């Protein structure tokens, strides 16, 4: 397996750990792949460290919204009801033990 395949295997396994109702902060790097592998029917709230609550998986090619990126700069989607804020608020939420 190449490096990208190994990263996908790890992200798929991490996604299997998520359960309905979980609220999860996803940092930069490999964690940004987890939304792409959420099990069907599992509803979780994902926070991106750069200031987004309600992050979804990567968009299909050609459907990218340049305003929506994860902590690593990759394009993402947002679930209905998502909230955007600055990174200082994001880390206040994390440090305040709200996520």
Beta strands, then each sheet from edge to edge (+ up, - down):
strand 1: 23-26
strand 2: 45-48
strand 3: 52-55
strand 4: 78-84
sheet 1: 1+ 2+ 3- 4+
end
